[in-house]
Amino acid sequence: MLEPAPPSTPSLRAAGMRQTPQREGILRVLKDSDRPLTVEEIWERMPERRSGLPTVYRNLERFVHEGWAESIMGPDQVMRFVRCDSRHHHHHLQCERCGRTTEVDACGLDASLTELEKLSGFRITRHQLMLFGLCGACRAEKDR
């Protein structure tokens, strides 16, 4: 069974970054959302919008690099960002109805990827898997 990933708190200073209200605001917005957000949605939800969209983009890029966030391509081909609690390899489940996203601390693809490497001659360095379905709340609502 897939288990939700344990929460963790990123340390801006430990990553060599200054602790600014803008960075803290971006991280807080991501943490408070259970759905992936566009850069514009993140900016609109920031308590103090003293920074422009380019600053939000740059910080999100760094947060993805640090493993604190992940970029997810939406069905409308718009890039969205979701907060990641685990710093190691993981995947996400997303509800097709409400958009709620859950991080899962499981993969299970190692054997398949090893076989794929043998068949293709590729050395697989990373992968990203997005799983879609209906969350418990939407399933219960649909069953009513």
N, CA, C and O of each residue as an XYZ file, in Angstrom:
576
protein
N       0.847     -1.196      0.000
C       0.000      0.000      0.000
C       0.878      1.241      0.000
O       1.906      1.268      0.677
N       0.499      2.246     -0.732
C       1.257      3.489     -0.793
C       1.035      4.302      0.463
O      -0.101      4.475      0.905
N       2.103      4.795      1.032
C       2.035      5.581      2.261
C       2.296      7.043      1.956
O       3.178      7.344      1.152
N       1.559      7.967      2.570
C       1.881      9.382      2.403
C       3.291      9.648      2.920
O       3.732      9.050      3.901
N       3.984     10.553      2.246
C       5.350     10.878      2.651
C       5.332     11.664      3.949
O       4.390     12.416      4.201
N       6.372     11.502      4.788
C       6.435     12.255      6.038
C       6.756     13.711      5.774
O       7.476     14.014      4.823
N       6.238     14.632      6.595
C       6.518     16.044      6.382
C       7.942     16.404      6.772
O       8.527     15.784      7.660
N       8.498     17.409      6.102
C       9.794     17.948      6.479
C       9.767     19.442      6.200
O       8.956     19.917      5.404
N      10.651     20.177      6.853
C      10.696     21.612      6.686
C      12.013     21.996      6.039
O      13.075     21.669      6.567
N      11.966     22.688      4.898
C      13.215     23.068      4.262
C      13.907     24.183      5.043
O      13.258     25.010      5.684
N      15.204     24.186      4.975
C      15.982     25.230      5.623
C      16.658     26.068      4.546
O      17.594     25.619      3.884
N      16.173     27.281      4.385
C      16.753     28.174      3.389
C      18.234     28.403      3.674
O      19.062     28.342      2.765
N      18.558     28.662      4.913
C      19.951     28.945      5.277
C      20.859     27.746      5.034
O      21.979     27.897      4.548
N      20.371     26.549      5.374
C      21.171     25.339      5.170
C      21.457     25.113      3.684
O      22.463     24.497      3.330
N      20.580     25.607      2.823
C      20.769     25.479      1.377
C      21.596     26.636      0.819
O      21.788     26.734     -0.393
N      22.087     27.512      1.699
C      22.902     28.637      1.251
C      22.095     29.786      0.686
O      22.611     30.588     -0.092
N      20.839     29.871      1.070
C      19.954     30.927      0.573
C      19.591     31.869      1.715
O      19.436     31.454      2.864
N      19.462     33.136      1.371
C      18.988     34.087      2.380
C      17.525     33.812      2.687
O      16.752     33.425      1.810
N      17.166     34.015      3.926
C      15.786     33.818      4.356
C      15.047     35.132      4.147
O      15.161     36.058      4.950
N      14.283     35.202      3.052
C      13.567     36.427      2.721
C      12.064     36.201      2.866
O      11.602     35.062      2.803
N      11.296     37.275      3.061
C       9.832     37.124      3.138
C       9.245     36.522      1.858
O       8.262     35.782      1.910
N       9.854     36.843      0.707
C       9.346     36.306     -0.560
C       9.520     34.787     -0.607
O       8.591     34.064     -0.963
N      10.702     34.313     -0.251
C      10.953     32.866     -0.268
C      10.073     32.143      0.744
O       9.491     31.100      0.447
N       9.985     32.707      1.931
C       9.124     32.100      2.953
C       7.667     32.093      2.502
O       6.932     31.141      2.763
N       7.255     33.167      1.821
C       5.882     33.258      1.330
C       5.581     32.202      0.282
O       4.515     31.587      0.308
N       6.509     31.987     -0.638
C       6.319     30.971     -1.682
C       6.198     29.589     -1.042
O       5.299     28.817     -1.376
N       7.110     29.285     -0.122
C       7.070     27.979      0.537
C       5.781     27.789      1.331
O       5.215     26.696      1.351
N       5.317     28.853      1.984
C       4.085     28.774      2.772
C       2.881     28.533      1.863
O       2.017     27.716      2.178
N       2.825     29.242      0.739
C       1.711     29.054     -0.204
C       1.684     27.612     -0.700
O       0.623     26.988     -0.748
N       2.848     27.084     -1.069
C       2.901     25.696     -1.537
C       2.485     24.720     -0.439
O       1.753     23.764     -0.696
N       2.950     24.962      0.774
C       2.630     24.075      1.900
C       1.134     24.093      2.200
O       0.561     23.059      2.543
N       0.500     25.251      2.073
C      -0.916     25.389      2.417
C      -1.860     24.883      1.333
O      -3.065     24.783      1.567
N      -1.338     24.562      0.156
C      -2.196     24.124     -0.941
C      -2.143     22.607     -1.095
O      -1.073     22.005     -1.010
N      -3.293     21.999     -1.318
C      -3.321     20.559     -1.570
C      -3.421     20.263     -3.067
O      -3.662     19.127     -3.473
N      -3.230     21.308     -3.880
C      -3.280     21.178     -5.331
C      -2.060     21.863     -5.946
O      -1.547     22.827     -5.378
N      -1.594     21.385     -7.086
C      -0.502     22.086     -7.774
C      -0.967     23.473     -8.202
O      -2.119     23.656     -8.594
N      -0.071     24.441     -8.125
C      -0.402     25.832     -8.441
C       0.504     26.373     -9.544
O       1.677     26.011     -9.632
N      -0.053     27.240    -10.378
C       0.753     27.934    -11.376
C       1.562     29.013    -10.671
O       1.285     29.350     -9.520
N       2.552     29.551    -11.354
C       3.355     30.632    -10.789
C       2.455     31.816    -10.441
O       2.622     32.436     -9.391
N       1.512     32.128    -11.313
C       0.611     33.254    -11.073
C      -0.265     33.017     -9.846
O      -0.505     33.937     -9.064
N      -0.745     31.778     -9.678
C      -1.560     31.454     -8.499
C      -0.736     31.565     -7.221
O      -1.235     32.033     -6.198
N       0.501     31.141     -7.276
C       1.381     31.264     -6.105
C       1.562     32.737     -5.772
O       1.420     33.134     -4.616
N       1.872     33.543     -6.767
C       2.110     34.976     -6.568
C       0.864     35.654     -5.984
O       0.968     36.475     -5.073
N      -0.311     35.305     -6.517
C      -1.557     35.913     -6.038
C      -1.854     35.556     -4.582
O      -2.479     36.341     -3.869
N      -1.414     34.385     -4.137
C      -1.683     33.944     -2.770
C      -0.616     34.386     -1.767
O      -0.786     34.204     -0.562
N       0.459     34.953     -2.249
C       1.520     35.400     -1.339
C       1.016     36.576     -0.517
O       0.412     37.497     -1.066
N       1.256     36.560      0.797
C       0.746     37.625      1.658
C       1.315     39.000      1.292
O       0.603     40.004      1.314
N       2.585     39.029      0.961
C       3.206     40.290      0.556
C       3.744     40.110     -0.850
O       4.695     39.358     -1.063
N       3.149     40.785     -1.797
C       3.583     40.649     -3.190
C       4.593     41.731     -3.536
O       4.393     42.510     -4.468
N       5.674     41.771     -2.777
C       6.696     42.772     -3.033
C       7.612     42.359     -4.177
O       8.364     43.176     -4.708
N       7.546     41.105     -4.547
C       8.394     40.640     -5.638
C       7.544     40.427     -6.874
O       6.327     40.261     -6.799
N       8.214     40.434     -8.008
C       7.514     40.206     -9.266
C       7.510     38.733     -9.627
O       8.118     37.907     -8.945
N       6.815     38.418    -10.709
C       6.734     37.032    -11.170
C       8.101     36.431    -11.493
O       8.319     35.253    -11.208
N       9.043     37.202    -12.083
C      10.363     36.607    -12.354
C      11.046     36.093    -11.085
O      11.719     35.063    -11.122
N      10.880     36.799     -9.969
C      11.467     36.353     -8.700
C      10.816     35.053     -8.238
O      11.498     34.166     -7.727
N       9.514     34.938     -8.415
C       8.814     33.714     -8.037
C       9.324     32.556     -8.906
O       9.597     31.470     -8.395
N       9.451     32.791    -10.220
C       9.977     31.761    -11.120
C      11.365     31.308    -10.684
O      11.621     30.107    -10.592
N      12.268     32.256    -10.412
C      13.646     31.915    -10.025
C      13.672     31.109     -8.725
O      14.412     30.132     -8.610
N      12.871     31.518     -7.759
C      12.850     30.803     -6.485
C      12.253     29.405     -6.639
O      12.742     28.453     -6.032
N      11.206     29.277     -7.443
C      10.628     27.952     -7.661
C      11.640     27.027     -8.334
O      11.721     25.843     -8.006
N      12.399     27.565     -9.265
C      13.439     26.774     -9.926
C      14.437     26.249     -8.891
O      14.842     25.088     -8.935
N      14.820     27.109     -7.978
C      15.759     26.694     -6.926
C      15.112     25.691     -5.972
O      15.764     24.734     -5.554
N      13.848     25.895     -5.624
C      13.157     24.970     -4.729
C      13.021     23.586     -5.371
O      13.130     22.570     -4.686
N      12.783     23.548     -6.685
C      12.731     22.264     -7.393
C      14.106     21.607     -7.322
O      14.211     20.408     -7.061
N      15.159     22.390     -7.555
C      16.527     21.868     -7.483
C      16.829     21.300     -6.091
O      17.495     20.272     -5.973
N      16.348     21.959     -5.055
C      16.579     21.516     -3.680
C      15.690     20.328     -3.288
O      15.926     19.691     -2.261
N      14.672     20.030     -4.101
C      13.762     18.937     -3.784
C      12.592     19.342     -2.911
O      11.865     18.485     -2.408
N      12.402     20.652     -2.724
C      11.308     21.144     -1.874
C      10.002     21.286     -2.638
O       8.935     21.397     -2.035
N      10.082     21.284     -3.951
C       8.904     21.413     -4.806
C       9.146     20.577     -6.058
O      10.279     20.211     -6.370
N       8.075     20.287     -6.756
C       8.187     19.564     -8.017
C       7.302     20.249     -9.038
O       6.197     20.693     -8.727
N       7.800     20.328    -10.257
C       6.987     20.898    -11.327
C       6.188     19.774    -11.967
O       6.702     18.684    -12.218
N       4.923     20.063    -12.222
C       4.001     19.080    -12.783
C       3.283     19.727    -13.961
O       2.688     20.797    -13.824
N       3.341     19.077    -15.108
C       2.636     19.574    -16.279
C       1.166     19.196    -16.154
O       0.832     18.019    -16.021
N       0.291     20.194    -16.197
C      -1.136     19.950    -16.070
C      -1.735     19.438    -17.369
O      -1.090     19.502    -18.416
N      -2.959     18.932    -17.315
C      -3.623     18.438    -18.531
C      -3.825     19.541    -19.565
O      -4.021     19.255    -20.746
N      -3.777     20.799    -19.130
C      -3.903     21.938    -20.039
C      -2.542     22.417    -20.542
O      -2.437     23.480    -21.153
N      -1.490     21.615    -20.278
C      -0.118     21.908    -20.685
C       0.453     23.156    -20.010
O       1.337     23.812    -20.562
N      -0.052     23.483    -18.819
C       0.465     24.589    -18.022
C       1.256     23.988    -16.862
O       0.786     23.074    -16.184
N       2.465     24.514    -16.643
C       3.316     24.019    -15.570
C       2.786     24.508    -14.230
O       2.474     25.686    -14.057
N       2.691     23.576    -13.286
C       2.263     23.886    -11.931
C       3.291     23.331    -10.959
O       4.114     22.487    -11.314
N       3.228     23.819     -9.730
C       4.199     23.415     -8.724
C       3.481     22.899     -7.491
O       2.440     23.418     -7.088
N       4.064     21.868     -6.905
C       3.509     21.255     -5.707
C       4.643     21.124     -4.697
O       5.787     20.865     -5.069
N       4.327     21.300     -3.440
C       5.290     21.187     -2.344
C       5.629     19.726     -2.130
O       4.737     18.879     -2.103
N       6.897     19.423     -1.980
C       7.342     18.057     -1.698
C       7.845     17.992     -0.269
O       8.653     18.817      0.156
N       7.363     17.011      0.462
C       7.795     16.830      1.844
C       9.033     15.952      1.947
O       9.857     16.144      2.841
N       9.171     14.994      1.042
C      10.340     14.118      1.112
C      11.413     14.635      0.164
O      11.106     15.160     -0.906
N      12.650     14.487      0.554
C      13.768     14.969     -0.248
C      14.303     13.876     -1.174
O      15.199     14.137     -1.977
N      13.775     12.676     -1.076
C      14.238     11.589     -1.926
C      13.188     11.287     -3.005
O      12.132     11.917     -3.054
N      13.491     10.340     -3.843
C      12.628     10.000     -4.972
C      11.236      9.584     -4.498
O      11.093      8.782     -3.575
N      10.218     10.143     -5.146
C       8.836      9.841     -4.800
C       7.946     10.174     -5.996
O       8.426     10.658     -7.021
N       6.675      9.915     -5.858
C       5.710     10.212     -6.917
C       4.497     10.926     -6.322
O       4.394     11.096     -5.107
N       3.585     11.337     -7.200
C       2.375     12.032     -6.766
C       1.147     11.370     -7.367
O       1.181     10.831     -8.474
N       0.067     11.426     -6.610
C      -1.258     11.016     -7.073
C      -2.094     12.285     -7.183
O      -2.054     13.137     -6.295
N      -2.855     12.413     -8.278
C      -3.685     13.608     -8.436
C      -5.111     13.208     -8.779
O      -5.350     12.376     -9.654
N      -6.059     13.823     -8.065
C      -7.474     13.571     -8.319
C      -7.876     14.240     -9.629
O      -7.629     15.429     -9.833
N      -8.495     13.470    -10.506
C      -8.928     14.001    -11.800
C     -10.136     14.922    -11.679
O     -10.454     15.667    -12.606
N     -10.790     14.865    -10.556
C     -11.999     15.673    -10.383
C     -11.713     17.005     -9.697
O     -12.074     18.061    -10.216
N     -11.063     16.960     -8.527
C     -10.856     18.195     -7.758
C      -9.430     18.734     -7.850
O      -9.185     19.881     -7.478
N      -8.489     17.929     -8.338
C      -7.118     18.388     -8.478
C      -6.240     18.170     -7.263
O      -5.042     18.445     -7.316
N      -6.814     17.675     -6.155
C      -6.029     17.425     -4.938
C      -4.866     16.494     -5.284
O      -5.039     15.515     -6.009
N      -3.699     16.806     -4.766
C      -2.498     16.027     -5.056
C      -1.894     15.510     -3.757
O      -1.802     16.240     -2.769
N      -1.484     14.253     -3.768
C      -0.884     13.619     -2.606
C       0.466     13.053     -2.998
O       0.609     12.404     -4.034
N       1.445     13.308     -2.161
C       2.771     12.751     -2.369
C       2.806     11.343     -1.783
O       2.319     11.119     -0.675
N       3.377     10.397     -2.517
C       3.514      9.031     -2.019
C       4.984      8.650     -1.985
O       5.740      8.900     -2.923
N       5.351      8.055     -0.904
C       6.731      7.680     -0.649
C       6.973      6.258     -1.147
O       7.388      5.382     -0.388
N       6.708      6.046     -2.428
C       6.869      4.719     -3.001
C       7.110      4.856     -4.497
O       6.697      5.838     -5.115
N       7.775      3.872     -5.070
C       8.009      3.877     -6.505
C       7.698      2.499     -7.074
O       6.730      2.343     -7.818
N       8.496      1.509     -6.737
C       8.229      0.153     -7.195
C       8.585     -0.118     -8.641
O       8.228     -1.172     -9.167
N       9.279      0.802     -9.306
C       9.602      0.630    -10.719
C      11.022      0.138    -10.969
O      11.406     -0.039    -12.125
N      11.808     -0.085     -9.933
C      13.221     -0.406    -10.106
C      13.466     -1.587    -11.042
O      14.282     -1.489    -11.958
N      12.781     -2.680    -10.824
C      12.993     -3.868    -11.663
C      12.603     -3.591    -13.111
O      13.305     -4.003    -14.034
N      11.492     -2.897    -13.310
C      11.048     -2.570    -14.670
C      12.037     -1.635    -15.366
O      12.303     -1.784    -16.558
N      12.572     -0.685    -14.627
C      13.532      0.256    -15.223
C      14.840     -0.441    -15.580
O      15.443     -0.132    -16.608
N      15.281     -1.372    -14.751
C      16.489     -2.144    -15.052
C      16.295     -2.948    -16.332
O      17.181     -2.999    -17.186
N      15.143     -3.568    -16.456
C      14.826     -4.332    -17.667
C      14.752     -3.410    -18.885
O      15.234     -3.759    -19.963
N      14.159     -2.261    -18.713
C      14.065     -1.292    -19.806
C      15.449     -0.822    -20.256
O      15.688     -0.632    -21.449
N      16.356     -0.636    -19.299
C      17.731     -0.263    -19.644
C      18.387     -1.351    -20.502
O      19.052     -1.051    -21.494
N      18.194     -2.616    -20.111
C      18.770     -3.732    -20.870
C      18.221     -3.769    -22.288
O      18.967     -3.978    -23.245
N      16.916     -3.566    -22.422
C      16.275     -3.638    -23.733
C      16.613     -2.455    -24.635
O      16.730     -2.608    -25.851
N      16.768     -1.276    -24.037
C      16.934     -0.064    -24.841
C      18.380      0.370    -25.017
O      18.697      1.101    -25.955
N      19.259     -0.069    -24.126
C      20.636      0.415    -24.174
C      20.805      1.766    -23.492
O      21.916      2.293    -23.431
N      19.729      2.324    -22.985
C      19.779      3.603    -22.277
C      20.258      3.388    -20.853
O      20.052      2.320    -20.277
N      20.888      4.389    -20.293
C      21.170      4.437    -18.855
C      20.159      5.424    -18.304
O      20.304      6.628    -18.513
N      19.145      4.950    -17.609
C      18.083      5.812    -17.084
C      18.620      6.524    -15.849
O      19.054      5.884    -14.891
N      18.586      7.838    -15.878
C      19.119      8.633    -14.771
C      18.026      9.158    -13.851
O      18.292      9.454    -12.686
N      16.813      9.277    -14.349
C      15.712      9.747    -13.525
C      14.407      9.467    -14.243
O      14.391      9.191    -15.442
N      13.324      9.539    -13.508
C      12.000      9.437    -14.121
C      11.008     10.193    -13.249
O      11.253     10.455    -12.072
N       9.893     10.530    -13.859
C       8.829     11.225    -13.158
C       7.524     10.542    -13.530
O       7.219     10.352    -14.708
N       6.770     10.181    -12.524
C       5.531      9.467    -12.752
C       4.409     10.195    -12.033
O       4.510     10.493    -10.843
N       3.350     10.477    -12.756
C       2.177     11.121    -12.174
C       1.022     10.150    -12.322
O       0.713      9.709    -13.429
N       0.388      9.819    -11.218
C      -0.723      8.884    -11.216
C      -2.024      9.651    -11.014
O      -2.088     10.567    -10.195
N      -3.051      9.280    -11.755
C      -4.329      9.983    -11.700
C      -5.438      9.036    -11.268
O      -5.392      7.839    -11.552
N      -6.426      9.576    -10.586
C      -7.575      8.807    -10.138
C      -8.542      9.718     -9.415
O      -8.562     10.926     -9.654
N      -9.337      9.151     -8.538
C     -10.282      9.925     -7.738
C      -9.899      9.813     -6.274
O      -9.687      8.713     -5.765
N      -9.808     10.959     -5.590
C      -9.501     10.952     -4.157
C     -10.707     10.407     -3.387
O     -11.795     10.246     -3.940
N     -10.490     10.130     -2.107
C     -11.551      9.561     -1.273
C     -12.781     10.444     -1.211
O     -13.904      9.947     -1.284
N     -12.583     11.751     -1.075
C     -13.723     12.680     -0.976
C     -14.528     12.699     -2.269
O     -15.759     12.701     -2.229
N     -13.855     12.713     -3.411
C     -14.578     12.726     -4.694
C     -15.251     11.395     -4.974
O     -16.340     11.359     -5.546
N     -14.610     10.295     -4.574
C     -15.235      8.981     -4.729
C     -16.500      8.893     -3.898
O     -17.512      8.370     -4.364
N     -16.456      9.403     -2.660
C     -17.625      9.353     -1.779
C     -18.741     10.219     -2.349
O     -19.911      9.839     -2.308
N     -18.379     11.380     -2.878
C     -19.378     12.277     -3.456
C     -19.995     11.661     -4.701
O     -21.199     11.786     -4.924
N     -19.185     11.000     -5.507
C     -19.676     10.356     -6.723
C     -20.611      9.194     -6.401
O     -21.581      8.957     -7.121
N     -20.319      8.464     -5.312
C     -21.127      7.313     -4.921
C     -22.484      7.708     -4.348
O     -23.392      6.881     -4.270
N     -22.625      8.993     -3.941
C     -23.898      9.428     -3.367
C     -24.976      9.564     -4.384
O     -26.104      9.923     -4.043
